[in-house]
Amino acid sequence: MLVKTPAIKLGVEIRESKTEDGKLILSGVANAMPCTVEMSGPELRRLAAMLLHPKRIFKTAAIIFGKKPEE
């Protein structure tokens, strides 16, 4: 995953996921720094709604199941 901000681009690798206190917690590394992302129920519902929107569902599926681009 690539996170882009106006100041920096970070390559993020998710290494672990768990649930705790009603949140989804994703842990991994951003470049060389350990990082954690915490998402609550409303945030997860909004993300799911964006990914499962009829305009995006086939593109999302193609990204998930498609071939990896050659480098």
DSSP file (Angstrom, degrees, kcal/mol; ACC not computed):
  #  RESIDUE AA STRUCTURE BP1 BP2  ACC     N-H-->O    O-->H-N    N-H-->O    O-->H-N    TCO  KAPPA ALPHA  PHI   PSI    X-CA   Y-CA   Z-CA
    1    1 A M              0   0    0      0, 0.0    11,-3.2     0, 0.0     2,-0.5   0.000 360.0 360.0 360.0 143.2    0.0    0.0    0.0
    2    2 A L  E     -A   11   0A   0      9,-0.2     2,-0.6    28,-0.0     9,-0.2  -0.972 360.0-161.6-118.5 124.7    1.3    3.5   -0.8
    3    3 A V  E     -A   10   0A   0      7,-3.0     7,-3.1    -2,-0.5     2,-0.5  -0.924  11.1-164.6-105.8 121.7    0.2    6.4    1.4
    4    4 A K  E     +A    9   0A   0     -2,-0.6     5,-0.2     5,-0.2    -2,-0.0  -0.910  13.5 168.3-110.9 132.0    0.8    9.8   -0.3
    5    5 A T        -     0   0    0      3,-2.5    -2,-0.0    -2,-0.5     0, 0.0  -0.833  51.3-101.3-125.8 168.8    0.7   13.1    1.6
    6    6 A P  S    S+     0   0    0      0, 0.0     3,-0.1     0, 0.0    -1,-0.0   0.806 123.0  38.9 -60.2 -26.3    1.8   16.6    0.3
    7    7 A A  S    S+     0   0    0      1,-0.2     2,-0.3     0, 0.0    -3,-0.0   0.795 124.9   2.2 -94.9 -30.5    5.1   16.1    2.2
    8    8 A I        -     0   0    0      2,-0.0    -3,-2.5     0, 0.0     2,-0.5  -0.992  51.9-132.6-157.8 155.3    6.0   12.4    1.8
    9    9 A K  E     -A    4   0A   0     -2,-0.3     2,-0.5    -5,-0.2    -5,-0.2  -0.973  27.5-164.9-112.4 130.0    5.1    9.1    0.2
   10   10 A L  E     -A    3   0A   0     -7,-3.1    -7,-3.0    -2,-0.5     2,-0.6  -0.962  17.0-141.9-120.6 128.5    5.2    6.1    2.5
   11   11 A G  E     -A    2   0A   0     -2,-0.5    20,-2.8    -9,-0.2     2,-0.5  -0.790  27.3-162.6 -81.9 120.9    5.2    2.4    1.5
   12   12 A V  E     -B   30   0B   0    -11,-3.2     2,-0.5    -2,-0.6    18,-0.2  -0.914  11.5-168.2-113.3 131.3    3.1    0.7    4.1
   13   13 A E  E     -B   29   0B   0     16,-2.8    16,-2.0    -2,-0.5     2,-0.5  -0.975  13.9-146.1-118.8 118.3    3.1   -3.1    4.7
   14   14 A I  E     +B   28   0B   0     -2,-0.5    14,-0.3    14,-0.2     3,-0.1  -0.728  25.3 167.2 -83.5 125.5    0.3   -4.5    6.9
   15   15 A R  E     +     0   0B   0     12,-2.9     2,-0.3    -2,-0.5    13,-0.2   0.604  60.4  19.6-113.1 -18.8    1.7   -7.5    8.9
   16   16 A E  E     -B   27   0B   0     11,-2.0    11,-2.9     2,-0.0     2,-0.4  -0.996  54.8-167.5-153.6 145.7   -1.1   -8.1   11.5
   17   17 A S  E     +B   26   0B   0     -2,-0.3     2,-0.3     9,-0.2     9,-0.2  -0.996  18.1 153.6-135.0 145.2   -4.7   -7.4   12.0
   18   18 A K  E     -B   25   0B   0      7,-2.0     7,-3.6    -2,-0.4     2,-0.4  -0.966  35.7-118.8-156.4 166.6   -6.8   -7.8   15.2
   19   19 A T  E     +B   24   0B   0     -2,-0.3     2,-0.3     5,-0.2     5,-0.2  -0.935  34.1 163.3-114.5 141.7   -9.9   -6.4   16.8
   20   20 A E  E >   -B   23   0B   0      3,-2.2     3,-1.3    -2,-0.4    -2,-0.1  -0.941  64.5  -4.4-157.9 130.7   -9.8   -4.6   20.2
   21   21 A D  T 3  S-     0   0    0     -2,-0.3     3,-0.1     1,-0.3    -1,-0.0   0.845 129.6 -52.8  54.1  38.4  -12.3   -2.3   22.0
   22   22 A G  T 3  S+     0   0    0      1,-0.2    19,-0.5    18,-0.1     2,-0.3   0.693 116.8 109.1  74.4  18.8  -14.7   -2.3   19.0
   23   23 A K  E <   -BC  20  40B   0     -3,-1.3    -3,-2.2    17,-0.2     2,-0.5  -0.938  68.3-127.4-126.6 149.2  -11.9   -1.3   16.5
   24   24 A L  E     -BC  19  39B   0     15,-2.9    15,-2.7    -2,-0.3     2,-0.5  -0.853  29.6-160.2 -89.0 127.1  -10.1   -3.0   13.7
   25   25 A I  E     -BC  18  38B   0     -7,-3.6    -7,-2.0    -2,-0.5     2,-0.5  -0.951   8.3-169.4-117.1 120.3   -6.4   -2.6   14.3
   26   26 A L  E     -BC  17  37B   0     11,-2.9    11,-2.8    -2,-0.5     2,-0.4  -0.932   8.6-170.5-108.1 125.6   -3.9   -3.0   11.5
   27   27 A S  E     +BC  16  36B   0    -11,-2.9   -12,-2.9    -2,-0.5   -11,-2.0  -0.906  27.4 104.5-118.4 145.9   -0.2   -3.1   12.4
   28   28 A G  E     -BC  14  35B   0      7,-2.3     7,-2.5    -2,-0.4     2,-0.4  -0.873  60.6 -61.9-177.5-147.6    2.8   -3.0   10.2
   29   29 A V  E     -BC  13  34B   0    -16,-2.0   -16,-2.8     5,-0.3     2,-0.6  -0.980  19.8-154.8-131.8 143.6    5.6   -0.8    8.9
   30   30 A A  E >  S-BC  12  33B   0      3,-3.4     3,-2.5    -2,-0.4     2,-0.6  -0.958  80.9 -47.6-114.8 108.4    5.7    2.4    7.0
   31   31 A N  T 3  S-     0   0    0    -20,-2.8   -18,-0.1    -2,-0.6   -21,-0.0  -0.570 126.0 -27.0  56.3-110.2    9.1    2.4    5.3
   32   32 A A  T 3  S+     0   0    0     -2,-0.6    -1,-0.3    -3,-0.1     0, 0.0   0.431 120.2  97.7-107.7  -0.5   11.2    1.5    8.3
   33   33 A M  E <  S-C   30   0B   0     -3,-2.5    -3,-3.4     1,-0.0     2,-0.1  -0.738  75.4-121.5 -94.2 132.7    8.9    2.9   11.0
   34   34 A P  E     -C   29   0B   0      0, 0.0     2,-0.3     0, 0.0    -5,-0.3  -0.449  40.5-179.1 -63.2 142.2    6.4    0.7   12.9
   35   35 A C  E     -C   28   0B   0     -7,-2.5    -7,-2.3    -2,-0.1     2,-0.4  -0.975  20.1-156.9-145.4 159.6    2.8    2.0   12.5
   36   36 A T  E     -C   27   0B   0     -2,-0.3     2,-0.4    -9,-0.2    -9,-0.2  -0.998   2.3-161.2-137.6 138.3   -0.7    1.2   13.5
   37   37 A V  E     -C   26   0B   0    -11,-2.8   -11,-2.9    -2,-0.4     2,-0.5  -0.988   8.6-165.0-118.8 128.7   -4.0    2.1   11.9
   38   38 A E  E     -C   25   0B   0     -2,-0.4     2,-0.4   -13,-0.2   -13,-0.2  -0.964   5.9-174.0-116.2 127.6   -7.2    1.9   14.1
   39   39 A M  E     -C   24   0B   0    -15,-2.7   -15,-2.9    -2,-0.5     2,-0.1  -0.980   9.3-151.4-124.8 130.5  -10.6    2.0   12.4
   40   40 A S  E  >  -C   23   0B   0     -2,-0.4     4,-2.5   -17,-0.2     5,-0.2  -0.360  37.3 -91.6 -90.2 174.7  -13.9    2.1   14.2
   41   41 A G  H  > S+     0   0    0    -19,-0.5     4,-2.7     1,-0.2     5,-0.2   0.911 124.2  49.1 -53.8 -51.3  -17.3    0.7   13.0
   42   42 A P  H  > S+     0   0    0      0, 0.0     4,-2.1     0, 0.0    -1,-0.2   0.884 112.4  49.2 -60.1 -37.0  -18.5    3.9   11.3
   43   43 A E  H  > S+     0   0    0      2,-0.2     4,-2.3     1,-0.2    -2,-0.2   0.907 111.8  48.4 -67.5 -41.1  -15.1    4.2    9.4
   44   44 A L  H  X S+     0   0    0     -4,-2.5     4,-2.7     2,-0.2     5,-0.2   0.896 110.7  51.0 -66.0 -39.9  -15.3    0.5    8.3
   45   45 A R  H  X S+     0   0    0     -4,-2.7     4,-2.5    -5,-0.2    -2,-0.2   0.913 111.1  48.3 -62.8 -42.0  -18.9    0.9    7.1
   46   46 A R  H  X S+     0   0    0     -4,-2.1     4,-2.1    -5,-0.2    -2,-0.2   0.918 112.6  47.9 -65.5 -42.7  -17.9    4.0    5.1
   47   47 A L  H  X S+     0   0    0     -4,-2.3     4,-2.4     2,-0.2     5,-0.2   0.928 112.8  48.6 -62.6 -45.3  -14.9    2.2    3.6
   48   48 A A  H  X S+     0   0    0     -4,-2.7     4,-2.5     1,-0.2    -2,-0.2   0.907 110.5  51.6 -61.6 -41.9  -17.0   -0.9    2.7
   49   49 A A  H  < S+     0   0    0     -4,-2.5     4,-0.3     1,-0.2    -1,-0.2   0.888 110.6  48.4 -63.1 -38.6  -19.7    1.3    1.2
   50   50 A M  H >< S+     0   0    0     -4,-2.1     3,-0.7     1,-0.2    -2,-0.2   0.921 115.7  43.2 -66.7 -43.2  -17.1    3.1   -1.0
   51   51 A L  H 3< S+     0   0    0     -4,-2.4     9,-0.2     1,-0.2    -2,-0.2   0.827 117.1  45.8 -72.4 -32.0  -15.5   -0.3   -2.1
   52   52 A L  T 3< S+     0   0    0     -4,-2.5    -1,-0.2    -5,-0.2    -2,-0.2   0.297  79.7 126.6 -97.0   9.6  -18.9   -2.0   -2.7
   53   53 A H  S X> S-     0   0    0     -3,-0.7     3,-2.0    -4,-0.3     4,-1.9  -0.445  72.4-118.1 -63.5 138.7  -20.5    0.9   -4.6
   54   54 A P  T 34 S+     0   0    0      0, 0.0     4,-0.5     0, 0.0    -1,-0.1   0.810 114.0  55.3 -52.0 -33.0  -21.8   -0.4   -8.0
   55   55 A K  T 34 S+     0   0    0      1,-0.2     4,-0.2     2,-0.1    -4,-0.0   0.760 119.9  31.0 -70.8 -22.8  -19.5    1.9   -9.9
   56   56 A R  T <> S+     0   0    0     -3,-2.0     4,-3.0    -6,-0.1     5,-0.2   0.566  92.4  89.8-112.0 -11.1  -16.4    0.5   -8.1
   57   57 A I  H  X S+     0   0    0     -4,-1.9     4,-2.3     1,-0.2     5,-0.2   0.895  93.0  42.9 -61.8 -42.9  -17.3   -3.1   -7.3
   58   58 A F  H  > S+     0   0    0     -4,-0.5     4,-2.3     2,-0.2    -1,-0.2   0.881 115.8  48.8 -71.4 -36.6  -15.9   -4.6  -10.6
   59   59 A K  H  > S+     0   0    0     -4,-0.2     4,-2.0     2,-0.2    -2,-0.2   0.900 111.9  49.7 -67.5 -39.3  -12.8   -2.4  -10.5
   60   60 A T  H  X S+     0   0    0     -4,-3.0     4,-2.3    -9,-0.2    -2,-0.2   0.930 111.9  48.0 -63.1 -45.3  -12.2   -3.4   -6.8
   61   61 A A  H  X S+     0   0    0     -4,-2.3     4,-3.0    -5,-0.2     5,-0.3   0.892 109.7  53.2 -62.4 -40.2  -12.6   -7.0   -7.7
   62   62 A A  H  X S+     0   0    0     -4,-2.3     4,-1.6     1,-0.2    -1,-0.2   0.879 109.7  48.4 -63.2 -37.2  -10.2   -6.6  -10.7
   63   63 A I  H  < S+     0   0    0     -4,-2.0    -2,-0.2     2,-0.2    -1,-0.2   0.921 115.1  44.8 -67.2 -43.1   -7.6   -5.1   -8.4
   64   64 A I  H  < S+     0   0    0     -4,-2.3    -2,-0.2     1,-0.2    -1,-0.2   0.924 128.4  25.3 -67.0 -45.0   -8.0   -7.9   -5.8
   65   65 A F  H  < S+     0   0    0     -4,-3.0    -1,-0.2    -5,-0.2    -2,-0.2   0.443 100.2 106.3-102.8  -1.6   -8.0  -10.8   -8.3
   66   66 A G  S  < S-     0   0    0     -4,-1.6     2,-0.1    -5,-0.3    -3,-0.1  -0.135  77.8 -84.4 -76.8 172.7   -6.1   -9.3  -11.2
   67   67 A K        -     0   0    0      1,-0.1    -1,-0.1     3,-0.0    -2,-0.0  -0.445  44.4-108.4 -74.4 147.9   -2.6  -10.0  -12.4
   68   68 A K        -     0   0    0     -2,-0.1    -1,-0.1     1,-0.1     3,-0.1  -0.628  41.3-108.2 -75.2 131.9    0.3   -8.2  -10.7
   69   69 A P        -     0   0    0      0, 0.0     2,-0.2     0, 0.0    -1,-0.1  -0.319  35.1-110.3 -62.0 142.1    1.8   -5.7  -13.2
   70   70 A E              0   0    0      1,-0.1    -3,-0.0    -3,-0.0     0, 0.0  -0.503 360.0 360.0 -73.4 141.5    5.2   -6.6  -14.5
   71   71 A E              0   0    0     -2,-0.2    -1,-0.1    -3,-0.1    -3,-0.0   0.406 360.0 360.0-103.4 360.0    8.1   -4.5  -13.2
